Amino acid sequence: MTAVSDDLYYDPFDIEIDKDPHPLWRRMRDEVPLYRNDKYGFWALSRFDDVEGALKDWETYLSGKGSTLDAILANLELPPGIILMEDPPVHDVHRGLLSRVFTPKRMQAIEDQVRAFCARCLDPHVGEGGFDFVTDLGAEMPMRTIGMLLGIPETDQEALRDRLDEGLAMPEDGSFVPRNTAFRGDEFGEYVDWRKEHPSDDLMTEMLNAEFTDETGTRRTLTREEILTYVMLIAGAGNETSTRLIGWTGKLLAEHPDQRREIVEDRTLVAPAIEEILRYEAPSPVQGRVLSRPVDLHGEHLDEGSIMVLINGSANRDDRQFPDADRFDIHRNDGHHLSFGYGIHFCLGAALARLEGRVALDEVLSRWPEWDVDWDHAKQAHTPHVRGWERLPVHTG
């Protein structure tokens, strides 16, 4: 089975492909399970077993040179603390610190605040005949939640979100060129410095005070640079993927009104519905790795240093794992999806994302049990990292 097909071309930076990659991903799974892109020099895996196996095998499929294709190609300068783009042992030290503050129990404790943020976003639109799942809710509530957790004043949260989003979008003409841009958290410096003098009950204070043993065996606290990196990572990751999840929720339940009505009648279906939305349309559907050793896969020999793209969004639609995988079904009980990754890099924010998705859907249904998408004004977002909607206005009757 050849890794290059004359009539099959996959490019994660191509906006036309990004609009609906699922038919192409299906062909890759069936025809070219190990695909080669010569333009950017990467290989790609698209089947569930292959993607899950690579995500688990962190010793072979390294994240330390970047966990996204654009980061790998750009040879980004990565400061310590970007756990998505680190390998053990330093990854384990940094992840261990964050895992203290992102426990499922702690995330569940903020549900009332998340509901209050949803109410603030949605109540002004009651009686207006519609609202936007993304601009009115998805881009607002996760930002408020992360800002609250970090201790960033509400008056500054929108400006910080917009600055973090700058440069993410891919050019409409398809001329995306990976850039070597240093990761910095300068925009958070004044908050870290102020919080050091004015401790509070938030994650920033907790990180300032946390003691740990680093990879050299030294007992210490985090440096200012490390804290800035953590804060930037939390703020960026905590906003973008939850925003996309909420957008997909609006679209998919508009397209499946019978299942939406089931959820209206039985709210215990909210949580499984969010899981099916995550499986069906992964907010972050493509990951990147670099091989630490030669590998033989699907009849091909890959050298050490080869770039591997792991299409978890394709793996989630693999009929070999999920029967009739292209069918959206909130009653599905087919096992775990890969939208939060797998293995040592499993998303630390998964509990928070699930909470935000569940509460957002529940609060929307309490106000509008019916809606239809206003396709004339909807707009898809295109970035190298996440997939979803920039605007998703709906008519609520």
N, C-alpha and C positions, 0 to 999 in steps of 0.2 A: 504494500500500500504506500504509494508515493506521498511525500510530505508537501509537494507542490502540485496544485491543480491548475490547468490552463484556464478553466472557466470559474474558478473559485478564488476570490481575493478577500482577505480579512485584514482590516486596518483599524485599530481601536481609536485612531485620531480622525477617521473619516466621518463627517457629520451625517452624510446620507446613510451610511451603515448604522450609525448610532441611533437613528430615528427608530428603527426596528431591526435589531440584529438577530432576533430569534430564528427566522428562517435560515439565515446563513449559519448560525451556530448549529442548527439541526443537521445541515449538510456536513459541517465539519465533524460532528460526532459520528455520523454514519459513514462518511467517505474518507475523511482525512483526520483521524483522531489525534495525530501529531502533525500540526501544520507548521510550515515554514514561510515566514515573510522575509524576503530578501531586501526589501526597501529599507527596513529598520533593523534587520539582522536578528530577529527573534524567532523562537519556536513557541507553539501554543498548544496547550492541552484543553480539551473541551468536555470530556466524559467525566461523570461523577467519580468513579473509582480512581481515575488518574489524578484528578484535581485534589480529591481528598487525600490520596496517598502522598502527593507532593506537599500539601499543606502540613501534613504530619511529619514528614521527613525534613526537618529544619537543618539537619547536618549536611544534607545534599543540596537542598534548595534554599540558598542563603538570602536573607533580607538585608544584610548589612551594607549592601551597595545600593539599596533602594527597594521599596516594596511596591512601587508603581513603575510602569514602563518609562514614563517621561523622566522620572527621577534617575533611573538607571542610565538612560541614554544621555542625560545631561551631566552625569558624574557629579551630582550635587554635593556641596559641602554640608555635612550633617553633624551638628553638635550633639554631644551626649544627651540622651533623654528622649529622643524620637524613637520610642520603643517599637513602632511599626517597622522601623528600618534599622534594627539592631539584631545581633545574634548573641547567644549565650557566650560567656558568662555575664557580660555587661547588661544584656537584655533582662536577665533574670533579676538583677539588682534593681534596675529602674522600674520594671513591671511590678516587682514586689512592693515598692513604695506606693505606686498608684493603686494597687489592688486594695490597700488599706482604706482608701477613701471612696472607692467605687464598689462597695459591697452591695449585693442585692437587698440586704436588710436596710441599709442606709438609703438606697434609692426608693424603696417602698415607703419610707418614712416621709418623703417629700410629696406624696401623691396629692395631698390637699392643696399644696402650693401650686402644683402643676395644673390642677383643676381650676384654681383661681386665675392663673394666667390664661387658660383657655376661655374662661368666662369673659375676661377683659377683652380678648380678641374677638369673640363671637357675638356677645350681647348687642354691640352697636349695630349689627347687621340684621337682627331679628325684625321682621316686618318689611325689609327692603326688597325682598324677592330674590336675593342672591348674595353670594360672597365668594371670595377666592381662597381655595384650599391652601395655596402657597403664600401669596403676599399677605393675606389677612390672618393666617394661622400658622402655617408651616415655617415661615421665615421669622415669625414673632415669638411663639411660645418656647421653642427650644433655645433661642437666644436669651430669653428672660430666665429660663431655668438654669442654663450654664452660668449666666451672669450672677444669679443669686448664689449658686454653689461656690463660685470663685470669690464673691464679694466685690464685684465690679458694679459701680453705681448705675442705676437704670438710665440716667441721662447720657451715659457714655456708651451704652451697649450697642446701639445701632451703628454708630460711627466705627466702632471696633469691628463689628461684623462686616461692614462694607469694606473696610481696609483689608480684612482677611480674605474676602472674596475677590479682591482685585487680582487680575492676571490669571484667574482660573479658567475662564471661558476660552474655548477654541475658536479661532477665526472662522467666519462663515465661509470663506473661500477655500477652506481645507488646507491652508498653508501653515499648519502647526509645526513649530520648530522647538524641540526641547531646549530650555535655557539653563545654564548653570547659575542659579541664584542662591545665595547663602540663606539659610534659615535664620531668622532673627525674631526675637520677641520684644524688640525695643518699645513697641506701642504699649506694653504692659509694665514697663519699668517703674513709672511713677506710682502705680497701684501697689507693686511689690514693696517699694521703699516706704510708702505710707502705711501699709499693713504691718510692716516690721515694727513700726513705732506705735501702731494702734491695733493690737491683735483682736480677733473676733472669732465667732463660731463659723468659720468657712474653710474651704479647701486650701486657700492661699495661706492662711495662718497655720493650718495643719502641716503643709509642706515646709513652711519656714522653720517649724519646730521639730520636724521628724528627724530622729536619729537612726542611722543605719550603718551596716558594714558594707563597704564598697567592694569591687572585684579584686582590689589589692589587699583586702583584709583590714583596711583602716576604718575605725569607727568615727563617723563624722555627721555633719548636717549638710544639706544641699547648698551649693554655691548659688550666688545670685543668677548666674548664667543658666544653671540647671533649672532653677525655678521658673525663669522666663521661658525656657524651652517647654517645660511641662505645661505652663499656663497657656502658651500658644497652641500646643497640641490638643489640650482639652477643649479650648474655645473653638478651634477649627473643626475638629472631628465631631464635637458635640452638636454643632450647628448643622453642618452640611448634610449628613446622612439622614438625620431625623426629619429635616425639611423635605428631602426626597421621598421618604417613607410616607409622610402625610399627603404629599401630592399623589402618589400612586394609590393611596387609600381612596381619595376622591374619585379618581379615574376608574379604578377597577370595580368599585361598588356601584358607580353609575352604569357601568356596562353589564352588571349582574344584579338587576333590581330584585329578583326573587330571593337571592341570597341576602341582600341588604335587608329585605323585609323580615327574613328569618331572624336576623340579628336584632332588629327593632323589637321583635316579640320575645326574644330570649337573649338577654345581655351576657349570659355565660359564653355565648359564641363570639364575643368581641375578641378575646385573647387568641383563640384559634384562627379567627379571621386575619388578625395581624400577622400571625405566623405564615399563613398562606400568601398574603400579600408580599411578605419578605421573600418567600420562596419564588413566587411567580415573577416578581420584578425586583431583583436585588438592587438596592440603592448604590452599592459599590460592587459592580459586577466583574471587574477585571483587576487581577493582582500581578505583581512582577517579582521574579526571583532570578538569582544567578547561580549556576551550578558550581559546586565546590570540587567536583570530581567528574570524570567521564561517565556517561550513562547511556545504556542501550534501551531504546523505547520504540515499540511498533516498527521494528526492523531498521531503525536508524541509529547511528552512533553519534552521540553529542559529546563534544569536547568540554573539558573543564573551562569555566568562564563563559559558557554559552548562556544567553539570556532566555528565560522561560516565562511566558505569559500563562497565567492560570485563570481560566474563564469560569469563575464560580457561578456567574449568572447563567451560563450554558449548562453547567453541571446540575443546577437546580431544575432544569427542564429535561433531564436525561430520562427517557422511558425505561432505561435499564435499572434505574433506582426508584422512580416515581411512575407507577402505571398511568398511562394517558396523561403525561406530564404537562402537555399544553392546555389541559382543561383546568380552569380555575375552580377550586372546590374548598370551601371553608370547613368542610367535614373531613378533609383529608387526614389520614393518620399513617403516613408512609415512612416515618423516620425523619431524621434531622436534615435541614437544608444547610447550605454553606455561605449564607449571606453575611454571617458574622465571622467567616473564616473557620479555622479548625486547628487544633493543636496549641502550641505555645503562644501563637499570635492571635488566638481567639479574642474577639473584640471585648476589651474591658468595659466599654460603655453599653454592652448588649442589654443589661438590665434596665438602664436608663432609657435607651431607645425603645424597648418594648413597653415600658411604662408610659412614655410620651405618646407612642402610637396608640396604645389601648385607651388612654384617657382622652386623647384628641377625638378618636372615633366615637367614644361613648358620649362626649359632650356635644358633638355635632348631631348625633342621632336624637339626643334629647330635645334639640331645637328644630331639626329638619329631618324627618324620616324619609323624605323623598328629595332627589335632586337630579338634574341633568347637566352635563358639561356644555358650556358655551364655547363650542369649538372655534368660532370665528375670532375669539379673543384669547384662546389658549396659546401658550408658547412653551416649547420644550427647551430645556437647558442642556448645553453641551460642554462638558469639561473632561479633562483626561482622567479624572478620578471617580466621579459619581455620575449617575444617569437618572434623569427625572424631569421635573417640570419647573419652569421659571414662573409661569402664571397658569393657574387652572381655575378660572371663574366658573361658577355653577349657578343655574337657575333653581331656586327652591320653591317655586310656585307662588 
